[in-house]
Amino acid sequence: MNLFLLLLICFTPLTSQEIDNKPSINHRLQLIPPEERKALEGFFRRLFYHADFSYTLFGLKPMGSIDYSLSHLRFPVFYKNPEQHLYLMALDEKDWNVWERCQHLFPMEKYSFVKVEKDHSFGFFLVNKEKSYAVIEKNLQLFQNLTGKKICPRTLLHMLCQGQLAYSFSSAPYSTLYHKALGLLYGYGEENVQVFIKRNQLLQTLSNLPLDVKNLPSEIARYLGRTETSKRPAKSPPKIEVASLVSELKKLLDENHFVKGTKKDNPFLPIKRSCFFGSEEYAQTQSLMESRDEITSLIVKIYESEIFLETILGMLTAP
């Protein structure tokens, strides 16, 4: 969509808009009790604060998610403030229940917005149906291998929109296929996805060996400190094998890192940039960063707008 047209749509007073001859977004919001409207405002602001959600809403990503995990709390690298993490988990859980009660007022055609739960984790997934379908269709064999079924792209999209693909295949023996499918749906690019998978494979191999982490390069030791381990073998592997694995992983970590996904550095930007493992040198990464930077000012305007909730719901329910 033309950026100027998108700006015009987003900031046209929504009290006068009609969506498919239905009542305006503002009119529908008036049907919700004031304190629940306030809860929805906070809920969607927290979601929009995460770049994954806002980029998906603007069509820059096929899918975005905001994930919470109790199991990650023991790793300080993930959450430096576990109390804040627990508070946000509880708050978003509570406000999702508010959304469930009133979501019938805001039917979506272009998007699917679902909550997915598994074990000690849950997340909110926003799926751009058109963009996600294109990824699934292009990589149909990958998704069929992941599910173990010869099913068509439409059925796979339906499964994704129902939350049936998220988390379900995240553990072995599906983890490599899952990470590739997820990375492509998150719009990280084929090359970045491949190096992420390679990094995980090398880390997992090393983590299952009886190694003294203190003797490893510091950057590798940090990664191993947050990698799940299986039963360690009783017999130590040959030193040359370990040295080869460490050398390969160190080279990969030297050439790739967590990319901020932007060429700009604005510490006052009121949104949380989503990072992904890869390299700025890849053409796909360059293109991704440029497209995100083009939309940043519009994201900030919407985030700071007095009609934020009306605008977001208008975009989500657009035909």
N, C-alpha and C positions, 0 to 999 in steps of 0.2 A: 504494500500500500504506500502511496506517495506520502512522504513525511509531512508535508504541509496539510494534506487532507486529514491525516491522522491527528495532527494538532487541532484542526478545526473541529473534528468530531469530538475529541476529548474535552474541549473547553467550551463547547456550545452549552448554554444553560440546560441542564438535563430536565428541569421542570417542564420544559416545552417539547421534549422529545417524545416521540411515540415509537415503540419497538414492535414491529409486526402488528400494528393496530392494537397493541396491548397497552395497559396503563404505563405511564412513564416510570422510570426507576425511582424517582423521588416519591411518586404516589405509592408505589409498592412498599417503599421503606416506611411510609407513614402507617402502614398496617402492622408494623412491628413495634412492640413496647419500647419506649425511650431507652431504658437501661440495656435492653438487648441490642438496640441499634448502636449504642456506645460500645458494647462488647464486640460487635462485628467490626466497627471502625478500628478498634485496637488490634483485633485479630488480623484483618487484612493489611493493616499498616506493618505489622510484624512480618507478614509473609512478603509484602512488597519490598520491605527493607532488604530482603535477601535477593541478590541479583538473579539467582536461578529462576525465581518466580516471575520477576519483572521482565527478564529477557524472554522467557517463554511466552508471556502475555503479548509481547511485541513481535513474536514470530522469529526471534533470533535463535531459539532452541526448540527442538521437537518436544522436549519434556524437561521439567524442572522439579526438584523436590526439596523439602526441608525435613531433615531426619533427626530423630532423637533416639539415643541409645543409652540405657543404664550401664551396659557392659563396658562402654568406652570411658566411663567416669574414672576408672582406675589409671587411665593414661593421661597425665597432665598435658601432654602435647595436644590432645584433642580439646580438653576443656580446662582452662586455667582457673575458672571459677565454677566449680561443680554445684555450689548452692544456687547460683544464678541459672544454671542449666536446669536444675530440678524445678525451680520456680517457673521457668518458661514452659517446661513440659506440662506442669499442672495447669498453667493458665491456658495454653493452647488446647489442651484436652477439654477443659471446661468450655472454652469459646467455640470449639468445634461442635459441641452439643447444641449450642445456640444456632449455629449455621445449619445443622441438620433439621432443626425445627422449622426453619424458614426458607430453605433452599428451593422448595417447590414454587416460590414466588419468582425465582430467577433461573428458569430453565436455560441450559446451555446447548448450543449446537456445535460450535467450533472447538470447544474444550471439554475435557472431563476433569473434574476436581474430586479426588478421592482420598480417603484416609486408609492407610495400610498398616496392619499390626502383625508382629511376629515375635514370640518370646518376650524379650525385654526391650524391644524396639518398636517404634511406630514413626510414621512419616506422612506428610501431606504431598500428594503428587498432582501436578498440573500438567495435563497432556494436551498438546496442540494436535488435534486429530489428523489434519491434513499433512503436517510436517512429519508426524510419527509414522503415518501410513507410508509415506515416501521412503523413509528409512527401512521399514519392515519389508516393503516390496523389493527394494534394491538388495537387501541382505536376507532374502527369504530362507535360503538354506541354513544360515546361521540360526535364525529363530526356530526353524523346524528341528534342527539338531538340539537346540536348547530345551525345547518342550518334549522332544522325542515323538512328535506327531507330524504327519504330513497334512498340515492344515493351511488354509488360504490366508492371504494377508489380512482380509477383513475380519476373520475369526481371531487372528493374533492381535489385531488392533482392539477388538472387543475385550479380549483377555487383559490387555494392557490398561484399558480404560476402566476395567472392573478391579484393578489392583492385583490381578492374578499372576502377573509376571514379576512384580516387585518383591524382593526378599526370598521368594519361593525357591529360586535356583541359585542362591548366593553361596552355598557351601559345596564342597567336593561331592561328586565328580564334575559338577557343572560350573565351578567358579570361573574358569577361564572363558567359557562361552558367555556366562552371565556378565562378566566385566566388559567383554567386548560389546555385547548387545547394549548394555547400560551406557557405556561410553559413547557409542554412536547415537543413542537416543538423547543423551545429554548434549550432543552437538560438539564434542571435543575434537573431532577429526580423526581419521583413520590412523595417521602416523602417531599422534599423541596416545591414542588408545593402545596401539601395539607396544610402545615403550612402557606404558603403565603396566600392561600384562607381563611383559618381560621382567620388569622390576619386581613384581609380586612373586613370580615364579622363582627368581634367584633368591629373594628374601626367604621364601618358604623353605627352599632347599637348605639354605644355611641355618635357618632356625631349628631345623630338625637334626642337625649335627651336634655332637658333643664338643662344642667350642668354648673357649674362654673369651667372652665378649671383650674383655679388657685388652686383648691383644689385637683386636680388629681396628681399622681406621674409624675415627670418631663418628663420621657421618653414617657409616654402616651400623655401628653399635647403637646409634640413636634409633634407627629404623627397626633393628632387631628387638629393641626394648618394647616395641608396641606391636609385635607380630605374634599371633597365636602359634603355639608349638604343639606338635603331636609327640608321641612317645619317642624318645631318643634311642638310636641304635646302641647296642652294647659295645660294638666294635668301632673304633675311630677310623675315619676314612684316611686314605693316603694324604700326606701334606701337600703334594703337588695338585691333588684334586681341589682341596680347599683353597689353595693359593690361586688357582685358575678361576674359581667361582668368585672369590673376593675381587680379583683383578677385573673381571668382566662387570661385576656390579659397580665397582668404583668408577669405571669408565662411563657406564650408563648414567650414574649420578652426577658425574662431572659435566656431561653433555646435556642433561635434562634436569629439571627442577619443577617446583610448583609455580606455574605461570599465573600472574594476576589477571590476565585477560584484558589488559588495557594499556595503552601507550601513555596515558595521562597519570599524573600523581597529584591528586587533590585530597589532602588530609581532611578537608572539611566536607567532603561528599557524604551526604547522609544515607548512603546505602552500603550494604556489605558486599564487597566483590567476591564472586565465587572463583576459587583457584582450581587449577587442574594440573596434573603432572604431564610435562611435555617440554617442548622447546619453542622459543620465539622464532627460531630459524626456519621452521616449517612454513610453507606458503599458506597452509590451512589455518595455522595459528595467526599469521599476519592478517588474513582476511577476517577472521573471527574478531580479533582485537579492534580492527577498524570499524566493523559494523556495530560493535558494542559502544565504542566511543561516540559514534554518530547519534546514538539514541539517548546518551547519558543525560543531556540537558532536559529532555522531555520527561525522563523518569523522575528527575529531581523536581520539576515543576508540578507533576502529578502528586508526588509524595508530599509536597508542601501546600497543595491546594486545599481550600476550604471545602471543596466538593469532592474530596478524595474518594470516599466510599461510593458515591454515585458514579464517579468516573470509572472506577475499577469494575463495578458491577455492570455498568454499561458496556465495557469492553468484553467482559466475560460472556455476556448474553447477546452480543452482536450476532446477527444472522450470517 
